[in-house]
């Protein structure tokens, strides 16, 4: 079943690119040879590496499939070389804050998992007692917001809620993921009277909100010895705090997202809501520091925070940033847009772990993120030197609304293999339903 041998002069093994022939069958890698075996398929100098892991995705199913769904989201992931996604607990309806709601989400994936899917539980005020059941069902982490999530049924937590929940989460040793923005009142910056101005939107969510929230989560991690993961770091001012917390030995990890290193505030036009996300995309100088922090390990890895919405909710006609849904649709572009953003400052050897072994380590999953005998045959074959300008018709997620449309992105995905089966090849979905649940038992 699906027995193959593939060769390239650039296979990612032992943290470097080298010539090798990879054999796999029955969903597992069965052999690795350091020479070109005559019976293998020759991929020339294409990079053969573990499938990408995107550990921050909003699929919105069940309940908001008008926004997205597992069928379209996982096809788009495969088209981008991603073989595993982890779905966030909000934007679905019901939100994943109870065992019953989680079961509904699992049921909703039937016949729609073209790559592997794992799940986070949600922490909201008053549901700490639900966490043990959710964790025992196999969620890989717990997500909370420190500010309004945009979804009323997923309210933000307070320090008191964290005091109650963190000892429970710490006992199980899984991470608490935090959306870090904290404020007492909205910034008085004139955004109300300039609702289409990106600079006014940026001023309305200052770095201080992020910095204060990250400081709180570090303090709480120290107090409860609870693993804390800071999602979508956008403020470079917070990097020194994260670095110090890690040096202290606290169980802190942090990610940033493709949009925070690819785009910069100076280039974002007014009245175009495709760029709106929270925290906002910040200035070029700030974002160069985020890139450096990926190189030094202060930031552990990259994710997309794919958070799509229909055109009317995204205010595509009005350009009203004040009213628009905040979220970037980018699940298909984690590999190529991230590589395009860093290729002049980072080698492939520095870059590849940020999408493979590092997110797999975060998930404590030995079977993902590396090519080794016995590991899952989740593989992407791609050409880092080849570029394409993204067109609307290339997009496989539900709404063709994304800031990456029109961008020239380096890194053409030739083939995406999930458990030894080709899901995506030459811009076509070949085999569906190859993904499995990624449940942590």
ABEGO torsion letter per residue (X at the ends): XGBBBBBBABBBBGGBBBBBBBBBBGGBBABBBABBBAABBBAEABBBBBBBBBABBBAGOBGAAAABBAAAAAAAAAAAGBABBBBBABGBOBBBABAAAAAAAAAAABGABABBBBBBBBBBBGAAAAAAAAAAAGBABBBBBABBAGBAABBBBBAAAAAAAAAAAAAAGBBBBBBBBBBABBBBAGAAABAABAAAAAAABBAAAAAAAAAAAAAAAAAAGBBBBBBGBABAAAAAAAAAAAAAGBBBBBBBBAAAAABBAAABBBGBAAABBOBBBBBAAAAAAAAAAAAAGABABBBAGBBBBBAAAAGAAAGBAAABBBEBBAAAAAAAAAAAAAAAABBAAAAAAAABAAAAAAAGBAABGBBBBGBBBBBBBBBAABBBBBBAAABABABBBBAABGBBBBGBBABBBBGGBBABBGGBBABBGABBBBBBX
